[in-house]
Amino acid sequence: MSTLLDKLLLHASKYAPFSHKQKWRIGMRDEISFWDQHIAKNYVPRNGQFPSTEGQARTAPDTPLQDTFVQLLAWTNDPVLRILDVGSGPFTRVGKTMPGRTLEVTAVDPLSEEYKKLFTKHAVRPPVIPIEGAGETLHQLFPADHFHFAHANNCLDHGFDPVESVSQMVQVVRPGGYVYLRHEVNVAETAGYMGMHQWNFLLDANGDFIIRDKKRVVNMNKHLGRGVRITSQHEGDFLVTTIHRAPQ
Ligand SMILES: C[S@@+](CC[C@H](N)C(=O)[O-])C[C@H]1O[C@@H](n2cnc3c(N)ncnc32)[C@H](O)[C@@H]1O
């Protein structure tokens, strides 16, 4: 649970010249507190029923893989498909089954140890336990060209360096595979650069995918270069970006 000091620091993080890592640590307390309450409300069955469809879908081991992601796996006939969810939170939202294939879903989150304490506290057990890691450290966890598909939802903009996170996601995906990113447009501006919300994901006037904070602006189309094809679209308040790694 967040203390009064945590809340004061979180508010101060909007204005004080803290580094990204300091703001991340301040925001982390708030994130854990959010999931503590969110798990209690949505993931703890009452009278044998889940209180929300989110709790039911993310807890079931046989939830089908989302259609959008199935389409992004059409390039391969491999019987076993390796899927990575970066910044998964305690319960990955990625589906766990696909007809005719075996899915190996790996979830990674920097707060995994804190989430494990919440699993014990609330007596819940997700079908995929997140392993400890961040988008920026994927290359320490996985070999290059390893996954068929990599996913990140509403998380990389919470990190220290999302440009590095996206680059590493591309590296750990196999040639021919896809990276899928879904983040709220300009979330750091909207949140006033408070706590973990430090980066903005947006499109420029040419439709190029941009990541920026107050000091740095990176055109990801140029940064990732010729080895990928990037497509983006707005879905409500979110920017959905798909990065196709060129086959070798
Ligand atoms: C709002 S939650 C979203 C969780 C999940 N993706 C979902 O859609 O439910 C943001 C998550 O991003 C994680 N996060 C923070 N910094 C990160 C980083 N550098 N790399 C990857 N994930 C990070 C947090 O620990 C938290 O679990």
The ligand as an SDF file (V2000), in Angstrom:
LIG
                    3D

 27 29  0  0  0  0  0  0  0  0999 V2000
   -0.0670   -0.4290  -16.5590 C   0  0  0  0  0  0  0  0  0  0  0  0
    0.8720   -1.9060  -16.3080 S   0  0  0  0  0  0  0  0  0  0  0  0
    0.4310   -2.8230  -17.7630 C   0  0  0  0  0  0  0  0  0  0  0  0
    0.5790   -4.2970  -17.5630 C   0  0  0  0  0  0  0  0  0  0  0  0
    0.1340   -5.1670  -18.7370 C   0  0  0  0  0  0  0  0  0  0  0  0
    0.9380   -4.9460  -19.9170 N   0  0  0  0  0  0  0  0  0  0  0  0
   -1.3140   -4.9660  -19.0570 C   0  0  0  0  0  0  0  0  0  0  0  0
   -1.6230   -4.5220  -20.1610 O   0  0  0  0  0  0  0  0  0  0  0  0
   -2.1540   -5.2740  -18.1910 O   0  0  0  0  0  0  0  0  0  0  0  0
    2.5290   -1.3630  -16.6580 C   0  0  0  0  0  0  0  0  0  0  0  0
    3.5830   -2.4030  -16.4090 C   0  0  0  0  0  0  0  0  0  0  0  0
    4.8030   -1.9340  -16.9840 O   0  0  0  0  0  0  0  0  0  0  0  0
    5.8430   -2.4340  -16.1970 C   0  0  0  0  0  0  0  0  0  0  0  0
    7.0930   -1.7170  -16.4650 N   0  0  0  0  0  0  0  0  0  0  0  0
    7.6300   -0.6670  -15.8230 C   0  0  0  0  0  0  0  0  0  0  0  0
    8.8310   -0.3570  -16.3260 N   0  0  0  0  0  0  0  0  0  0  0  0
    9.0730   -1.2460  -17.3260 C   0  0  0  0  0  0  0  0  0  0  0  0
   10.1680   -1.4720  -18.2030 C   0  0  0  0  0  0  0  0  0  0  0  0
   11.2510   -0.7070  -18.1400 N   0  0  0  0  0  0  0  0  0  0  0  0
   10.0820   -2.4930  -19.0810 N   0  0  0  0  0  0  0  0  0  0  0  0
    8.9750   -3.2720  -19.1360 C   0  0  0  0  0  0  0  0  0  0  0  0
    7.9150   -3.1120  -18.3110 N   0  0  0  0  0  0  0  0  0  0  0  0
    7.9590   -2.1130  -17.4260 C   0  0  0  0  0  0  0  0  0  0  0  0
    5.3190   -2.2510  -14.7720 C   0  0  0  0  0  0  0  0  0  0  0  0
    6.0380   -3.0170  -13.8470 O   0  0  0  0  0  0  0  0  0  0  0  0
    3.8740   -2.6880  -14.9290 C   0  0  0  0  0  0  0  0  0  0  0  0
    3.6990   -4.0500  -14.6510 O   0  0  0  0  0  0  0  0  0  0  0  0
  1  2  1  0
  2  3  1  0
  2 10  1  0
  3  4  1  0
  4  5  1  0
  5  6  1  0
  5  7  1  0
  7  8  2  0
  7  9  1  0
 10 11  1  0
 11 12  1  0
 11 26  1  0
 12 13  1  0
 13 14  1  0
 13 24  1  0
 14 15  1  0
 14 23  1  0
 15 16  2  0
 16 17  1  0
 17 18  1  0
 17 23  2  0
 18 19  1  0
 18 20  2  0
 20 21  1  0
 21 22  2  0
 22 23  1  0
 24 25  1  0
 24 26  1  0
 26 27  1  0
M  CHG  2   2   1   9  -1
M  END
$$$$
